[in-house]
Amino acid sequence: MKPGRKLIDQGASNCTDAEILAIILGSGGRGYSALDAARAVLDRYGTLSSLMDRPLSELAAIRGIKAVRAIRLAAAYELCQRLLKELDRDSG
C-alpha cells in the first residue's frame, strides 16, 4: 500500500516514520520510490531528529532526494520547530 493511501485509510498515527517522510518527499527518482528514498535517509541517520538539522547539500546527496526534496525536509523540520515553540508558549 502506498504511504498516502495508508494515511487516508488508517490515519497518520498508523504510518511509519519512513512512510511519513515519503509523503513529504512526494516522489522518488527514476526506479527509486519516495519510500525507498525515505528509508535510505533513515538508514543513514537512524532517527528523525538526527536527520533534521543536516545541511541541505548533505541531504541532497542522498539517492532519491536531490535539492527539491531536501528543501521539503528542511521546511518540514522548520514547521515542527515553530509548532513546538508555539506549544511551549501556549503551555507557559
OpenMM code with the backbone's topology and positions (N, CA, C; nanometers):
from openmm import Vec3, app, unit

residues = "MET LYS PRO GLY ARG LYS LEU ILE ASP GLN GLY ALA SER ASN CYS THR ASP ALA GLU ILE LEU ALA ILE ILE LEU GLY SER GLY GLY ARG GLY TYR SER ALA LEU ASP ALA ALA ARG ALA VAL LEU ASP ARG TYR GLY THR LEU SER SER LEU MET ASP ARG PRO LEU SER GLU LEU ALA ALA ILE ARG GLY ILE LYS ALA VAL ARG ALA ILE ARG LEU ALA ALA ALA TYR GLU LEU CYS GLN ARG LEU LEU LYS GLU LEU ASP ARG ASP SER GLY".split()
positions = [
    Vec3(0.0847, -0.1175, 0.0000),
    Vec3(0.0000, 0.0000, 0.0000),
    Vec3(0.0895, 0.1241, 0.0000),
    Vec3(0.0568, 0.2195, -0.0852),
    Vec3(0.1336, 0.3432, -0.0917),
    Vec3(0.1127, 0.4238, 0.0361),
    Vec3(0.2159, 0.4971, 0.0785),
    Vec3(0.2068, 0.5713, 0.2043),
    Vec3(0.0877, 0.6674, 0.2126),
    Vec3(0.0598, 0.7396, 0.1061),
    Vec3(-0.0532, 0.8323, 0.1083),
    Vec3(-0.1857, 0.7610, 0.1255),
    Vec3(-0.2010, 0.6486, 0.0599),
    Vec3(-0.3238, 0.5693, 0.0718),
    Vec3(-0.3360, 0.5152, 0.2132),
    Vec3(-0.2234, 0.4709, 0.2709),
    Vec3(-0.2266, 0.4192, 0.4073),
    Vec3(-0.2703, 0.5288, 0.5041),
    Vec3(-0.2180, 0.6501, 0.4859),
    Vec3(-0.2565, 0.7604, 0.5729),
    Vec3(-0.4068, 0.7867, 0.5628),
    Vec3(-0.4588, 0.7851, 0.4418),
    Vec3(-0.6029, 0.8076, 0.4213),
    Vec3(-0.6843, 0.6968, 0.4872),
    Vec3(-0.6450, 0.5735, 0.4640),
    Vec3(-0.7227, 0.4584, 0.5116),
    Vec3(-0.7071, 0.4308, 0.6613),
    Vec3(-0.5855, 0.4509, 0.7141),
    Vec3(-0.5573, 0.4087, 0.8508),
    Vec3(-0.5201, 0.5227, 0.9451),
    Vec3(-0.4996, 0.6409, 0.8911),
    Vec3(-0.4616, 0.7552, 0.9745),
    Vec3(-0.3114, 0.7719, 0.9846),
    Vec3(-0.2690, 0.8952, 1.0060),
    Vec3(-0.1265, 0.9273, 1.0110),
    Vec3(-0.0549, 0.8553, 1.1247),
    Vec3(-0.1218, 0.8359, 1.2362),
    Vec3(-0.0560, 0.7717, 1.3506),
    Vec3(-0.0217, 0.6256, 1.3238),
    Vec3(-0.0802, 0.5664, 1.2215),
    Vec3(-0.0501, 0.4280, 1.1867),
    Vec3(0.0567, 0.4153, 1.0788),
    Vec3(0.1116, 0.5273, 1.0346),
    Vec3(0.2186, 0.5267, 0.9354),
    Vec3(0.3536, 0.5246, 1.0052),
    Vec3(0.4493, 0.4589, 0.9439),
    Vec3(0.5856, 0.4561, 0.9962),
    Vec3(0.6537, 0.5901, 0.9670),
    Vec3(0.7667, 0.6130, 1.0310),
    Vec3(0.8445, 0.7333, 1.0023),
    Vec3(0.8801, 0.7396, 0.8542),
    Vec3(0.9203, 0.6268, 0.7972),
    Vec3(0.9569, 0.6233, 0.6555),
    Vec3(0.8370, 0.6589, 0.5674),
    Vec3(0.7200, 0.6122, 0.6023),
    Vec3(0.6004, 0.6438, 0.5227),
    Vec3(0.5660, 0.7923, 0.5305),
    Vec3(0.5766, 0.8513, 0.6489),
    Vec3(0.5509, 0.9949, 0.6635),
    Vec3(0.6539, 1.0746, 0.5836),
    Vec3(0.7808, 1.0366, 0.5934),
    Vec3(0.8839, 1.1040, 0.5150),
    Vec3(0.8576, 1.0906, 0.3653),
    Vec3(0.8157, 0.9726, 0.3227),
    Vec3(0.7857, 0.9508, 0.1810),
    Vec3(0.6740, 1.0437, 0.1335),
    Vec3(0.5748, 1.0644, 0.2157),
    Vec3(0.4655, 1.1555, 0.1807),
    Vec3(0.5192, 1.2977, 0.1658),
    Vec3(0.6063, 1.3387, 0.2558),
    Vec3(0.6660, 1.4725, 0.2474),
    Vec3(0.7531, 1.4840, 0.1227),
    Vec3(0.8307, 1.3813, 0.0921),
    Vec3(0.9165, 1.3842, -0.0255),
    Vec3(0.8342, 1.3895, -0.1548),
    Vec3(0.7214, 1.3239, -0.1547),
    Vec3(0.6317, 1.3288, -0.2694),
    Vec3(0.6615, 1.2270, -0.3774),
    Vec3(0.7852, 1.2167, -0.4186),
    Vec3(0.8220, 1.1202, -0.5207),
    Vec3(0.9692, 1.0851, -0.5038),
    Vec3(1.0079, 0.9795, -0.5689),
    Vec3(1.1473, 0.9386, -0.5643),
    Vec3(1.2158, 0.9802, -0.6928),
    Vec3(1.2979, 0.8936, -0.7429),
    Vec3(1.3664, 0.9202, -0.8692),
    Vec3(1.3392, 0.8062, -0.9652),
    Vec3(1.4116, 0.8063, -1.0724),
    Vec3(1.3951, 0.7014, -1.1735),
    Vec3(1.4259, 0.5653, -1.1108),
    Vec3(1.3231, 0.4798, -1.1035),
    Vec3(1.3416, 0.3463, -1.0475),
    Vec3(1.3615, 0.3432, -0.8972),
    Vec3(1.3269, 0.4523, -0.8305),
    Vec3(1.3515, 0.4642, -0.6858),
    Vec3(1.2347, 0.5416, -0.6269),
    Vec3(1.1521, 0.4761, -0.5482),
    Vec3(1.0318, 0.5398, -0.4955),
    Vec3(1.0623, 0.6372, -0.3821),
    Vec3(0.9650, 0.7188, -0.3495),
    Vec3(0.9784, 0.8087, -0.2351),
    Vec3(1.0005, 0.7283, -0.1076),
    Vec3(0.9359, 0.6138, -0.0966),
    Vec3(0.9544, 0.5286, 0.0209),
    Vec3(1.0974, 0.4736, 0.0261),
    Vec3(1.1526, 0.4370, -0.0891),
    Vec3(1.2926, 0.3937, -0.0943),
    Vec3(1.3845, 0.5059, -0.0465),
    Vec3(1.3593, 0.6272, -0.0938),
    Vec3(1.4411, 0.7429, -0.0552),
    Vec3(1.4275, 0.7699, 0.0944),
    Vec3(1.3064, 0.7627, 0.1459),
    Vec3(1.2836, 0.7860, 0.2890),
    Vec3(1.3567, 0.6816, 0.3729),
    Vec3(1.3508, 0.5578, 0.3300),
    Vec3(1.4224, 0.4522, 0.4026),
    Vec3(1.5733, 0.4739, 0.3976),
    Vec3(1.6241, 0.5208, 0.2829),
    Vec3(1.7670, 0.5479, 0.2702),
    Vec3(1.8098, 0.6586, 0.3674),
    Vec3(1.7272, 0.7606, 0.3802),
    Vec3(1.7558, 0.8700, 0.4738),
    Vec3(1.7593, 0.8167, 0.6162),
    Vec3(1.6586, 0.7396, 0.6541),
    Vec3(1.6531, 0.6869, 0.7903),
    Vec3(1.7651, 0.5865, 0.8163),
    Vec3(1.8011, 0.5079, 0.7156),
    Vec3(1.9139, 0.4146, 0.7314),
    Vec3(2.0433, 0.4904, 0.7565),
    Vec3(2.0583, 0.6027, 0.6880),
    Vec3(2.1812, 0.6813, 0.7018),
    Vec3(2.1897, 0.7522, 0.8368),
    Vec3(2.0786, 0.8103, 0.8827),
    Vec3(2.0820, 0.8930, 1.0030),
    Vec3(2.0224, 0.8259, 1.1265),
    Vec3(1.9461, 0.7208, 1.1079),
    Vec3(1.8948, 0.6447, 1.2215),
    Vec3(1.7649, 0.6958, 1.2807),
    Vec3(1.7569, 0.8250, 1.3056),
    Vec3(1.6368, 0.8813, 1.3672),
    Vec3(1.5958, 1.0087, 1.2951),
    Vec3(1.4717, 1.0475, 1.3148),
    Vec3(1.4225, 1.1718, 1.2555),
    Vec3(1.4995, 1.2921, 1.3098),
    Vec3(1.5230, 1.2934, 1.4398),
    Vec3(1.5901, 1.4096, 1.4989),
    Vec3(1.7330, 1.4254, 1.4485),
    Vec3(1.8002, 1.3162, 1.4173),
    Vec3(1.9385, 1.3280, 1.3710),
    Vec3(1.9489, 1.3699, 1.2250),
    Vec3(1.8433, 1.3553, 1.1479),
    Vec3(1.8497, 1.3972, 1.0079),
    Vec3(1.8009, 1.5400, 0.9881),
    Vec3(1.7216, 1.5904, 1.0780),
    Vec3(1.6527, 1.7157, 1.0533),
    Vec3(1.7393, 1.8409, 1.0552),
    Vec3(1.8538, 1.8386, 1.1169),
    Vec3(1.9354, 1.9602, 1.1169),
    Vec3(2.0569, 1.9480, 1.0250),
    Vec3(2.0516, 1.8559, 0.9320),
    Vec3(2.1607, 1.8363, 0.8365),
    Vec3(2.1576, 1.9452, 0.7295),
    Vec3(2.2741, 1.9804, 0.6769),
    Vec3(2.2773, 2.0791, 0.5687),
    Vec3(2.2028, 2.0277, 0.4445),
    Vec3(2.1441, 2.1205, 0.3711),
    Vec3(2.0708, 2.0825, 0.2503),
    Vec3(2.1592, 2.0046, 0.1536),
    Vec3(2.2832, 2.0472, 0.1400),
    Vec3(2.3736, 1.9801, 0.0458),
    Vec3(2.3975, 1.8343, 0.0841),
    Vec3(2.4020, 1.8071, 0.2133),
    Vec3(2.4218, 1.6695, 0.2613),
    Vec3(2.2986, 1.5840, 0.2315),
    Vec3(2.1815, 1.6395, 0.2587),
    Vec3(2.0580, 1.5660, 0.2295),
    Vec3(2.0409, 1.5446, 0.0793),
    Vec3(2.0729, 1.6469, 0.0011),
    Vec3(2.0552, 1.6394, -0.1439),
    Vec3(2.1469, 1.5360, -0.2089),
    Vec3(2.2527, 1.4962, -0.1398),
    Vec3(2.3459, 1.3980, -0.1941),
    Vec3(2.2943, 1.2548, -0.1802),
    Vec3(2.1878, 1.2343, -0.1051),
    Vec3(2.1321, 1.1004, -0.0847),
    Vec3(2.0504, 1.0612, -0.2075),
    Vec3(2.0672, 0.9392, -0.2522),
    Vec3(1.9940, 0.8906, -0.3692),
    Vec3(1.8438, 0.9087, -0.3495),
    Vec3(1.7793, 0.9687, -0.4492),
    Vec3(1.6352, 0.9886, -0.4452),
    Vec3(1.5921, 1.1168, -0.3764),
    Vec3(1.6851, 1.1941, -0.3230),
    Vec3(1.6480, 1.3162, -0.2520),
    Vec3(1.6656, 1.4386, -0.3419),
    Vec3(1.7851, 1.4733, -0.3776),
    Vec3(1.8185, 1.5920, -0.4567),
    Vec3(1.7716, 1.7196, -0.3876),
    Vec3(1.7902, 1.8318, -0.4529),
    Vec3(1.7694, 1.9629, -0.3887),
    Vec3(1.6247, 1.9894, -0.3478),
    Vec3(1.5295, 1.9662, -0.4356),
    Vec3(1.3892, 1.9991, -0.4044),
    Vec3(1.3386, 1.9184, -0.2859),
    Vec3(1.3724, 1.7929, -0.2802),
    Vec3(1.3262, 1.7093, -0.1696),
    Vec3(1.3999, 1.7433, -0.0396),
    Vec3(1.5249, 1.7823, -0.0495),
    Vec3(1.5988, 1.8279, 0.0686),
    Vec3(1.5338, 1.9547, 0.1241),
    Vec3(1.4896, 2.0423, 0.0366),
    Vec3(1.4199, 2.1639, 0.0786),
    Vec3(1.2885, 2.1286, 0.1488),
    Vec3(1.2177, 2.0301, 0.0970),
    Vec3(1.0927, 1.9861, 0.1632),
    Vec3(1.1204, 1.9349, 0.3041),
    Vec3(1.2273, 1.8592, 0.3204),
    Vec3(1.2629, 1.8088, 0.4534),
    Vec3(1.2984, 1.9234, 0.5466),
    Vec3(1.3745, 2.0203, 0.4961),
    Vec3(1.4115, 2.1356, 0.5784),
    Vec3(1.2877, 2.2156, 0.6174),
    Vec3(1.1931, 2.2297, 0.5255),
    Vec3(1.0699, 2.3024, 0.5561),
    Vec3(0.9860, 2.2273, 0.6590),
    Vec3(0.9807, 2.0961, 0.6480),
    Vec3(0.9064, 2.0165, 0.7461),
    Vec3(0.9689, 2.0293, 0.8841),
    Vec3(1.1008, 2.0294, 0.8893),
    Vec3(1.1716, 2.0479, 1.0161),
    Vec3(1.1403, 2.1842, 1.0761),
    Vec3(1.1452, 2.2874, 0.9942),
    Vec3(1.1166, 2.4224, 1.0424),
    Vec3(0.9724, 2.4332, 1.0929),
    Vec3(0.8809, 2.3704, 1.0222),
    Vec3(0.7411, 2.3701, 1.0646),
    Vec3(0.7271, 2.3051, 1.2026),
    Vec3(0.7952, 2.1946, 1.2232),
    Vec3(0.7927, 2.1273, 1.3533),
    Vec3(0.8524, 2.2158, 1.4625),
    Vec3(0.9632, 2.2810, 1.4320),
    Vec3(1.0263, 2.3702, 1.5300),
    Vec3(0.9304, 2.4832, 1.5693),
    Vec3(0.8632, 2.5414, 1.4727),
    Vec3(0.7701, 2.6504, 1.5011),
    Vec3(0.6500, 2.6011, 1.5819),
    Vec3(0.6017, 2.4818, 1.5497),
    Vec3(0.4911, 2.4250, 1.6252),
    Vec3(0.5307, 2.4021, 1.7704),
    Vec3(0.6506, 2.3486, 1.7920),
    Vec3(0.6974, 2.3254, 1.9287),
    Vec3(0.7097, 2.4548, 2.0075),
    Vec3(0.7608, 2.5600, 1.9430),
    Vec3(0.7713, 2.6901, 2.0085),
    Vec3(0.6316, 2.7443, 2.0447),
    Vec3(0.5397, 2.7292, 1.9521),
    Vec3(0.4017, 2.7751, 1.9759),
    Vec3(0.3380, 2.6997, 2.0922),
    Vec3(0.3562, 2.5689, 2.0946),
    Vec3(0.3001, 2.4879, 2.2032),
    Vec3(0.3644, 2.5225, 2.3363),
    Vec3(0.4942, 2.5507, 2.3338),
    Vec3(0.5641, 2.5898, 2.4556),
    Vec3(0.5129, 2.7228, 2.5081),
    Vec3(0.4886, 2.8165, 2.4202),
    Vec3(0.4339, 2.9467, 2.4605),
    Vec3(0.2924, 2.9295, 2.5193),
    Vec3(0.2131, 2.8465, 2.4556),
    Vec3(0.0754, 2.8267, 2.4990),
    Vec3(0.0663, 2.7547, 2.6329),
    Vec3(0.1649, 2.6707, 2.6645),
    Vec3(0.1590, 2.5959, 2.7898),
    Vec3(0.2213, 2.6732, 2.9063),
    Vec3(0.2909, 2.7807, 2.8754),
    Vec3(0.3625, 2.8538, 2.9799),
    Vec3(0.2834, 2.9618, 3.0370),
] * unit.nanometer
topology = app.Topology()
chain = topology.addChain("A")
for resn in residues:
    res = topology.addResidue(resn, chain)
    for name in ("N", "CA", "C"):
        topology.addAtom(name, app.Element.getBySymbol(name[0]), res)
